[in-house]
Amino acid sequence: MQTTEKIKKINVPYLLLYILVPLALIVGCGVLYATVFKKGAMAPILSMAPTLLAALWWVGGGRLLFKMKQKKVAAALKQRGFVPNSTFNGKNCHVVVDAQHGEIALLFFWNPFQCAVLPANRITRVWVDDGATGSGIMRGSSRVSFLFTLDNVTIRVNTFTSNKRWNMDSNYILTGISKADMMANVLKEAAKVEH
Protein backbone atom coordinates (compact mmCIF):
# COMPACT_ATOMS: atom_id res chain seq x y z
CA MET A 1 0.00 0.00 0.00
CA GLN A 2 1.34 3.38 -0.89
CA THR A 3 0.52 6.60 0.87
CA THR A 4 3.15 9.16 -0.07
CA GLU A 5 4.26 8.45 -3.65
CA LYS A 6 2.68 10.10 -6.67
CA ILE A 7 -0.34 8.44 -8.24
CA LYS A 8 0.79 6.22 -11.08
CA LYS A 9 -2.08 5.24 -13.39
CA ILE A 10 0.10 3.28 -15.82
CA ASN A 11 2.90 0.84 -15.07
CA VAL A 12 4.81 1.04 -18.35
CA PRO A 13 6.70 -2.29 -17.99
CA TYR A 14 3.39 -4.07 -17.25
CA LEU A 15 1.71 -2.39 -20.24
CA LEU A 16 4.55 -3.44 -22.55
CA LEU A 17 4.58 -6.99 -21.18
CA TYR A 18 0.79 -7.16 -21.53
CA ILE A 19 1.08 -6.39 -25.23
CA LEU A 20 4.51 -7.65 -26.28
CA VAL A 21 4.85 -11.04 -24.54
CA PRO A 22 1.87 -12.58 -26.40
CA LEU A 23 3.14 -11.05 -29.65
CA ALA A 24 6.62 -12.47 -29.04
CA LEU A 25 5.05 -15.89 -28.36
CA ILE A 26 3.16 -15.75 -31.66
CA VAL A 27 6.23 -14.62 -33.63
CA GLY A 28 8.58 -17.10 -31.91
CA CYS A 29 6.27 -20.04 -32.56
CA GLY A 30 5.75 -18.81 -36.12
CA VAL A 31 9.50 -18.86 -36.70
CA LEU A 32 9.76 -22.37 -35.22
CA TYR A 33 6.83 -23.46 -37.38
CA ALA A 34 8.41 -22.04 -40.54
CA THR A 35 11.94 -23.28 -39.94
CA VAL A 36 11.99 -26.38 -37.74
CA PHE A 37 8.58 -28.05 -37.65
CA LYS A 38 7.37 -27.59 -41.24
CA LYS A 39 5.56 -30.90 -41.13
CA GLY A 40 4.34 -33.22 -38.46
CA ALA A 41 2.19 -33.01 -35.37
CA MET A 42 3.90 -29.90 -33.94
CA ALA A 43 3.12 -27.74 -36.98
CA PRO A 44 -0.59 -27.13 -36.30
CA ILE A 45 0.05 -26.71 -32.57
CA LEU A 46 2.76 -24.12 -33.16
CA SER A 47 0.59 -22.24 -35.62
CA MET A 48 -2.68 -22.18 -33.59
CA ALA A 49 -1.88 -22.48 -29.87
CA PRO A 50 0.09 -19.24 -29.41
CA THR A 51 -2.51 -17.21 -31.28
CA LEU A 52 -5.32 -18.66 -29.16
CA LEU A 53 -3.38 -18.12 -25.92
CA ALA A 54 -2.58 -14.52 -26.87
CA ALA A 55 -6.21 -13.85 -27.79
CA LEU A 56 -7.39 -15.34 -24.49
CA TRP A 57 -4.92 -13.18 -22.57
CA TRP A 58 -5.88 -9.97 -24.40
CA VAL A 59 -9.62 -10.66 -24.07
CA GLY A 60 -9.79 -11.86 -20.47
CA GLY A 61 -6.38 -12.31 -18.86
CA GLY A 62 -5.91 -8.69 -17.86
CA ARG A 63 -9.47 -8.48 -16.49
CA LEU A 64 -8.96 -11.64 -14.45
CA LEU A 65 -5.69 -10.33 -13.02
CA PHE A 66 -7.34 -6.98 -12.20
CA LYS A 67 -10.22 -8.73 -10.40
CA MET A 68 -7.79 -10.89 -8.40
CA LYS A 69 -5.84 -7.79 -7.38
CA GLN A 70 -9.09 -6.07 -6.32
CA LYS A 71 -9.76 -8.93 -3.90
CA LYS A 72 -6.23 -8.74 -2.50
CA VAL A 73 -6.55 -4.97 -2.09
CA ALA A 74 -9.87 -5.41 -0.25
CA ALA A 75 -8.24 -7.82 2.20
CA ALA A 76 -5.21 -5.56 2.71
CA LEU A 77 -7.41 -2.51 3.26
CA LYS A 78 -9.52 -4.37 5.82
CA GLN A 79 -6.37 -5.42 7.66
CA ARG A 80 -5.19 -1.79 7.67
CA GLY A 81 -8.45 -0.62 9.30
CA PHE A 82 -9.82 1.00 6.15
CA VAL A 83 -13.65 1.18 6.22
CA PRO A 84 -14.97 0.70 2.64
CA ASN A 85 -18.09 2.88 2.76
CA SER A 86 -18.35 3.10 -1.04
CA THR A 87 -16.70 1.02 -3.73
CA PHE A 88 -16.88 1.45 -7.48
CA ASN A 89 -15.48 -1.21 -9.78
CA GLY A 90 -14.82 0.55 -13.06
CA LYS A 91 -13.19 -1.21 -15.97
CA ASN A 92 -10.23 1.15 -15.81
CA CYS A 93 -10.09 1.98 -12.09
CA HIS A 94 -11.19 0.46 -8.78
CA VAL A 95 -12.17 3.21 -6.31
CA VAL A 96 -12.75 2.54 -2.62
CA VAL A 97 -13.75 5.40 -0.31
CA ASP A 98 -13.47 5.41 3.47
CA ALA A 99 -15.76 8.33 4.34
CA GLN A 100 -15.28 7.70 8.05
CA HIS A 101 -11.51 8.34 7.97
CA GLY A 102 -11.50 10.51 4.84
CA GLU A 103 -9.33 8.23 2.71
CA ILE A 104 -9.49 6.97 -0.85
CA ALA A 105 -7.90 3.83 -2.30
CA LEU A 106 -7.24 3.58 -6.03
CA LEU A 107 -6.23 0.58 -8.12
CA PHE A 108 -5.74 1.12 -11.85
CA PHE A 109 -6.18 -1.48 -14.61
CA TRP A 110 -2.82 -0.59 -16.17
CA ASN A 111 -1.08 -0.58 -12.77
CA PRO A 112 -2.67 -3.49 -10.86
CA PHE A 113 0.35 -4.11 -8.61
CA GLN A 114 0.21 -0.77 -6.79
CA CYS A 115 -2.74 0.44 -4.74
CA ALA A 116 -2.67 4.12 -3.81
CA VAL A 117 -4.22 4.99 -0.43
CA LEU A 118 -4.43 8.73 0.00
CA PRO A 119 -6.26 11.29 2.13
CA ALA A 120 -9.42 12.35 0.33
CA ASN A 121 -8.90 15.96 1.40
CA ARG A 122 -6.19 16.14 -1.29
CA ILE A 123 -8.98 16.01 -3.89
CA THR A 124 -9.22 19.49 -5.39
CA ARG A 125 -12.08 18.99 -7.86
CA VAL A 126 -14.87 16.46 -8.47
CA TRP A 127 -17.27 16.49 -11.41
CA VAL A 128 -19.51 14.35 -13.60
CA ASP A 129 -19.13 14.14 -17.38
CA ASP A 130 -22.25 12.87 -19.16
CA GLY A 131 -20.37 12.84 -22.49
CA ALA A 132 -23.26 14.59 -24.25
CA THR A 133 -22.64 15.71 -27.82
CA GLY A 134 -24.92 16.93 -30.56
CA SER A 135 -28.10 18.96 -30.23
CA GLY A 136 -31.84 18.45 -30.33
CA ILE A 137 -32.92 14.92 -31.15
CA MET A 138 -29.31 14.09 -32.10
CA ARG A 139 -28.03 14.79 -28.57
CA GLY A 140 -26.50 11.65 -27.09
CA SER A 141 -23.57 9.99 -25.40
CA SER A 142 -21.51 6.82 -25.47
CA ARG A 143 -19.65 7.41 -22.19
CA VAL A 144 -20.59 8.68 -18.74
CA SER A 145 -18.00 9.09 -16.01
CA PHE A 146 -17.06 10.83 -12.81
CA LEU A 147 -13.75 12.61 -12.65
CA PHE A 148 -11.67 13.98 -9.83
CA THR A 149 -8.33 15.71 -9.47
CA LEU A 150 -6.11 14.30 -6.73
CA ASP A 151 -2.55 15.61 -6.31
CA ASN A 152 -2.82 17.37 -9.70
CA VAL A 153 -3.66 14.07 -11.42
CA THR A 154 -7.07 13.86 -13.08
CA ILE A 155 -8.69 10.46 -12.76
CA ARG A 156 -11.63 9.46 -14.96
CA VAL A 157 -13.76 6.50 -13.91
CA ASN A 158 -16.36 5.39 -16.43
CA THR A 159 -19.80 4.46 -15.12
CA PHE A 160 -21.12 3.64 -18.61
CA THR A 161 -19.40 3.05 -21.94
CA SER A 162 -20.72 1.79 -25.24
CA ASN A 163 -19.59 1.60 -28.85
CA LYS A 164 -23.03 2.99 -29.72
CA ARG A 165 -24.31 6.48 -29.05
CA TRP A 166 -27.41 6.57 -26.83
CA ASN A 167 -30.03 9.30 -26.38
CA MET A 168 -29.64 11.27 -23.17
CA ASP A 169 -32.98 9.96 -21.87
CA SER A 170 -31.88 6.33 -22.33
CA ASN A 171 -31.91 4.19 -19.19
CA TYR A 172 -28.24 3.32 -19.81
CA ILE A 173 -27.22 6.98 -19.79
CA LEU A 174 -29.49 7.88 -16.86
CA THR A 175 -28.16 4.96 -14.79
CA GLY A 176 -24.57 5.95 -15.63
CA ILE A 177 -25.27 9.56 -14.59
CA SER A 178 -26.90 8.38 -11.36
CA LYS A 179 -23.87 6.23 -10.46
CA ALA A 180 -21.48 9.05 -11.35
CA ASP A 181 -23.45 11.57 -9.26
CA MET A 182 -23.49 9.19 -6.30
CA MET A 183 -19.71 8.60 -6.42
CA ALA A 184 -19.00 12.31 -6.94
CA ASN A 185 -21.03 13.12 -3.81
CA VAL A 186 -19.26 10.39 -1.82
CA LEU A 187 -15.87 11.79 -2.85
CA LYS A 188 -16.90 15.34 -1.93
CA GLU A 189 -18.08 14.22 1.51
CA ALA A 190 -14.90 12.19 2.13
CA ALA A 191 -12.79 15.19 1.12
CA LYS A 192 -14.39 17.24 3.93
CA VAL A 193 -13.13 14.89 6.66
CA GLU A 194 -10.28 16.44 8.65
CA HIS A 195 -7.12 14.44 9.38
QUILIN-V430563 format. One record per backbone hydrogen bond with DSSP energy under -0.5 kcal/mol. NH is the residue of the N-H (numbers start at 1). CO is the residue of the C=O. E is the energy in kcal/mol with one decimal. If there is no record, write none. Layout:
NH|CO|E / NH|CO|E
This chain:
2|115|-2.2 / 9|7|-0.5 / 11|110|-2.7 / 12|10|-0.8 / 15|11|-2.5 / 16|12|-2.7 / 17|13|-2.6 / 18|14|-2.9 / 19|15|-1.6 / 20|16|-3.7 / 21|17|-1.6 / 23|19|-1.1 / 24|20|-3.1 / 25|21|-2.3 / 26|22|-2.2 / 27|23|-2.7 / 28|24|-3.1 / 29|25|-2.3 / 30|26|-2.0 / 31|27|-2.4 / 32|28|-2.3 / 33|29|-2.7 / 34|30|-2.4 / 35|31|-2.2 / 36|32|-2.2 / 37|32|-2.2 / 38|36|-0.7 / 43|40|-0.7 / 44|40|-0.6 / 45|41|-0.8 / 46|42|-2.9 / 47|43|-1.5 / 48|44|-2.1 / 49|45|-2.1 / 52|48|-2.4 / 53|49|-2.8 / 54|50|-2.7 / 55|51|-2.4 / 56|52|-2.6 / 57|53|-2.4 / 58|54|-2.8 / 59|55|-2.5 / 60|56|-2.7 / 61|56|-1.1 / 61|57|-1.0 / 62|57|-1.3 / 64|60|-2.4 / 65|61|-2.4 / 66|62|-2.4 / 67|63|-2.5 / 68|64|-2.3 / 69|65|-2.4 / 70|66|-2.0 / 71|67|-1.7 / 72|68|-1.9 / 73|69|-2.7 / 74|70|-2.3 / 75|71|-2.0 / 76|72|-2.4 / 77|73|-2.9 / 78|74|-2.1 / 79|75|-2.1 / 80|76|-1.5 / 81|77|-0.7 / 81|78|-1.0 / 82|77|-2.5 / 84|82|-0.7 / 85|83|-1.8 / 85|97|-1.4 / 86|97|-1.7 / 88|95|-3.0 / 90|88|-1.1 / 90|93|-2.0 / 94|107|-3.2 / 95|88|-2.7 / 95|93|-0.6 / 96|105|-2.5 / 97|86|-3.3 / 98|103|-2.9 / 99|97|-0.8 / 102|98|-1.2 / 103|98|-2.1 / 104|118|-2.9 / 105|96|-3.2 / 106|116|-2.8 / 107|94|-2.0 / 108|111|-0.7 / 109|92|-2.3 / 111|108|-1.4 / 112|109|-0.6 / 114|111|-1.2 / 116|106|-2.6 / 116|114|-0.5 / 117|2|-2.7 / 117|115|-0.6 / 118|104|-2.9 / 118|116|-0.6 / 120|102|-2.8 / 121|102|-0.6 / 122|119|-1.5 / 123|120|-2.1 / 124|149|-2.7 / 125|149|-0.9 / 127|147|-2.6 / 129|145|-3.0 / 130|128|-0.6 / 133|140|-2.4 / 138|135|-1.8 / 139|136|-1.4 / 140|133|-2.4 / 141|166|-2.5 / 144|160|-2.6 / 145|129|-2.4 / 146|157|-2.2 / 147|127|-3.3 / 148|155|-1.8 / 149|125|-2.4 / 150|148|-0.6 / 150|153|-2.6 / 151|122|-1.3 / 153|150|-1.3 / 154|152|-0.5 / 155|148|-3.1 / 155|153|-0.5 / 157|146|-2.6 / 158|156|-0.5 / 159|144|-2.9 / 160|144|-1.8 / 162|142|-2.0 / 166|141|-3.3 / 168|139|-0.9 / 170|167|-1.8 / 174|170|-2.7 / 175|171|-2.6 / 176|172|-2.2 / 177|173|-2.6 / 178|174|-2.3 / 179|175|-2.5 / 180|176|-2.4 / 181|177|-2.9 / 182|178|-2.3 / 183|179|-2.4 / 184|180|-2.5 / 185|181|-2.4 / 186|182|-2.2 / 187|183|-2.5 / 188|184|-2.2 / 189|185|-2.4 / 190|186|-2.5 / 191|187|-2.0 / 192|188|-0.7 / 192|189|-0.9 / 193|190|-1.1
